[in-house]
Amino acid sequence: MPGGMLREVIAIRFLTLEQTGNRYTGGLENQAFSSFLHVCLQYADTFSLSKTIPDGYEDVPGALEIQLQPYRLGTIHPKKWYGYPTITQNTVQMIYSCCPASMELLDYCYRDIYLRQRNKLSHPTMDTIGTKPKWRGKPEDLCFWKQKRLILGTVTHETICTTGLIEDGFAEELLKLASWKVTDIPMHSIPDISYEISCEMLK
């Protein structure tokens, strides 16, 4: 396929991760989650993690954020997001490059699509200097993107995971890894979610 040409996108297939018995991940855990991250390398160019910072607190990066810093493209403060029609809290979305090194970090730290811990990284000591109390938020809501278009979104605390319009090959790989419901209706306003990163946002 010539460089720069997009793969074909299917128009009527959306996937929703289904709970199977007591497995709320639909099977997208452990080795299947590792395989999922590898597949995402082929079809996504960025991923995002969310974090909420309470009013009056100073944000302190956690260990994973520090490890992911070389792959961070920017931070945005959206008014709506996947699974959140409106955002009233101080929630930020951290955008990262989807590359082998960043996927390895996710695979090391988490054991399923809803970010249950696999291995714990050591947090640096949190200082108490300053006028505001410190807050070290927990990353949530792993989402994958292609050319700023959301192709797969999750809401961690609601155990929700659905896809947007995705390439046929991506859909076939996902169906091999977990239990999905196939529909022709997008869920949680996924086609309406996008992001823009300006030069001012890069850090």
C-alpha positions as CSV (number, residue, x, y, z in Angstrom):
1,M,0.0,0.0,0.0
2,P,1.5,3.4,-1.0
3,G,2.8,5.5,1.9
4,G,0.3,7.8,3.5
5,M,-2.7,6.0,2.1
6,L,-5.3,5.1,4.7
7,R,-6.6,1.6,5.1
8,E,-10.2,1.1,4.2
9,V,-12.6,2.0,7.0
10,I,-15.8,0.0,7.4
11,A,-19.0,2.0,7.7
12,I,-21.5,-0.1,9.7
13,R,-19.5,-2.1,12.3
14,F,-19.2,-0.8,15.9
15,L,-18.0,-3.1,18.7
16,T,-19.0,-3.0,22.4
17,L,-17.0,-5.1,24.9
18,E,-19.4,-7.5,26.6
19,Q,-19.2,-8.9,30.1
20,T,-18.9,-12.7,30.2
21,G,-19.9,-14.3,33.4
22,N,-17.9,-12.7,36.2
23,R,-15.3,-11.3,33.7
24,Y,-16.3,-7.7,33.3
25,T,-13.4,-7.3,30.9
26,G,-15.0,-9.5,28.2
27,G,-11.7,-11.4,28.3
28,L,-9.5,-8.4,27.4
29,E,-7.1,-9.1,30.3
30,N,-3.7,-10.7,31.0
31,Q,-2.2,-12.1,27.7
32,A,-5.2,-11.0,25.7
33,F,-4.6,-7.4,26.9
34,S,-0.9,-7.6,26.0
35,S,-1.9,-8.8,22.5
36,F,-4.5,-6.0,22.3
37,L,-1.8,-3.4,23.0
38,H,0.3,-4.9,20.2
39,V,-2.6,-4.8,17.8
40,C,-3.2,-1.1,18.7
41,L,0.3,-0.3,17.5
42,Q,-0.8,-1.2,14.0
43,Y,-4.0,0.9,13.9
44,A,-3.6,3.8,16.4
45,D,-1.1,6.7,16.4
46,T,-1.9,8.1,19.8
47,F,-3.6,7.2,23.1
48,S,-5.0,9.2,26.0
49,L,-5.4,8.8,29.7
50,S,-7.5,11.0,31.9
51,K,-6.9,12.4,35.4
52,T,-9.1,14.5,37.7
53,I,-7.5,17.1,40.0
54,P,-9.7,18.4,42.8
55,D,-10.2,22.1,43.3
56,G,-7.5,23.7,45.4
57,Y,-4.9,21.0,44.9
58,E,-1.6,21.0,43.0
59,D,-1.2,18.2,40.5
60,V,1.8,15.9,41.1
61,P,2.7,13.4,38.4
62,G,2.7,9.7,39.3
63,A,5.3,7.2,38.4
64,L,3.6,6.1,35.2
65,E,3.2,9.7,34.0
66,I,6.9,10.3,34.6
67,Q,7.9,7.1,32.7
68,L,5.5,8.2,29.8
69,Q,6.8,11.7,29.7
70,P,9.1,11.2,26.6
71,Y,6.0,10.1,24.6
72,R,3.6,12.8,25.8
73,L,2.3,15.1,23.1
74,G,0.2,17.4,25.2
75,T,-2.5,17.9,27.7
76,I,-6.0,19.1,27.0
77,H,-9.0,20.3,29.1
78,P,-12.1,19.2,27.0
79,K,-15.7,20.2,27.8
80,K,-16.9,16.8,26.8
81,W,-15.2,13.4,26.3
82,Y,-16.0,9.8,25.5
83,G,-18.6,8.7,28.1
84,Y,-18.8,12.2,29.5
85,P,-21.4,14.5,27.7
86,T,-20.2,17.3,29.9
87,I,-17.2,17.7,32.2
88,T,-17.6,19.8,35.2
89,Q,-14.7,18.6,37.3
90,N,-11.1,19.5,36.7
91,T,-10.4,16.6,34.4
92,V,-7.5,16.7,32.0
93,Q,-6.7,14.4,29.1
94,M,-3.0,13.4,28.6
95,I,-2.2,12.6,24.9
96,Y,0.7,10.2,24.2
97,S,2.3,8.7,21.1
98,C,1.3,5.1,20.5
99,C,4.7,3.4,20.0
100,P,6.3,0.2,21.2
101,A,7.9,1.8,24.3
102,S,4.7,3.4,25.5
103,M,2.7,0.2,24.9
104,E,5.3,-1.8,26.9
105,L,4.8,0.6,29.8
106,L,1.1,0.1,29.7
107,D,1.5,-3.6,29.5
108,Y,3.9,-3.7,32.4
109,C,1.6,-1.6,34.7
110,Y,-1.8,-2.9,33.8
111,R,-3.4,-6.3,33.3
112,D,-6.7,-5.4,31.6
113,I,-8.5,-2.8,29.5
114,Y,-9.9,-1.1,32.6
115,L,-6.4,-0.5,34.0
116,R,-6.3,-2.9,37.0
117,Q,-2.7,-2.9,38.3
118,R,-0.3,-5.6,37.2
119,N,3.0,-4.2,38.5
120,K,3.5,-1.1,40.6
121,L,6.0,1.5,39.8
122,S,7.7,3.4,42.6
123,H,6.4,6.9,43.0
124,P,8.9,9.6,43.8
125,T,8.7,11.2,47.2
126,M,6.0,13.9,47.3
127,D,7.2,17.2,48.7
128,T,5.0,19.4,50.8
129,I,6.4,22.7,49.7
130,G,3.9,25.3,48.5
131,T,0.6,26.9,49.4
132,K,-1.6,24.2,48.0
133,P,-2.0,20.5,49.1
134,K,-0.6,18.0,46.6
135,W,-2.6,15.5,44.6
136,R,-1.4,12.5,42.7
137,G,-4.2,11.4,40.5
138,K,-4.7,8.0,39.1
139,P,-4.8,7.6,35.3
140,E,-8.0,6.3,33.9
141,D,-10.1,6.0,30.7
142,L,-7.6,4.5,28.2
143,C,-8.6,5.6,24.7
144,F,-7.0,5.1,21.3
145,W,-6.9,7.5,18.4
146,K,-6.1,7.6,14.7
147,Q,-5.4,11.0,13.1
148,K,-7.2,12.7,16.1
149,R,-10.3,10.5,15.6
150,L,-11.3,8.3,18.5
151,I,-11.3,4.7,17.4
152,L,-11.6,2.9,20.8
153,G,-12.7,4.4,24.1
154,T,-13.1,3.2,27.6
155,V,-14.6,4.6,30.8
156,T,-12.7,2.9,33.6
157,H,-15.1,3.2,36.6
158,E,-18.1,2.3,34.4
159,T,-16.3,-0.6,32.7
160,I,-17.4,0.6,29.3
161,C,-15.4,0.0,26.1
162,T,-16.6,0.6,22.6
163,T,-15.1,1.4,19.2
164,G,-15.8,4.0,16.6
165,L,-15.6,3.5,12.9
166,I,-12.6,1.2,12.6
167,E,-10.7,-0.5,9.9
168,D,-11.8,-4.0,9.0
169,G,-8.5,-5.5,10.0
170,F,-8.7,-3.8,13.4
171,A,-12.2,-5.2,14.0
172,E,-11.2,-8.7,13.0
173,E,-8.2,-8.6,15.4
174,L,-10.4,-7.3,18.3
175,L,-13.0,-10.0,17.7
176,K,-10.3,-12.7,18.1
177,L,-9.2,-11.4,21.5
178,A,-12.4,-10.8,23.5
179,S,-16.2,-11.0,23.6
180,W,-17.7,-8.1,21.6
181,K,-21.2,-7.2,20.5
182,V,-21.3,-6.1,16.9
183,T,-23.8,-3.3,16.1
184,D,-24.4,-0.6,13.5
185,I,-25.0,2.1,16.1
186,P,-22.2,4.1,17.7
187,M,-22.3,4.3,21.5
188,H,-21.5,7.2,23.9
189,S,-21.2,9.8,21.1
190,I,-17.9,8.3,20.0
191,P,-18.1,9.8,16.4
192,D,-18.3,13.3,18.0
193,I,-15.1,13.1,20.0
194,S,-11.8,14.5,18.7
195,Y,-8.9,16.5,20.0
196,E,-6.7,19.3,18.9
197,I,-3.2,19.9,20.2
198,S,-1.8,23.4,19.6
199,C,1.8,24.4,20.1
200,E,0.8,26.1,23.3
201,M,-0.5,22.7,24.7
202,L,2.8,20.8,24.0
203,K,4.8,20.2,27.1
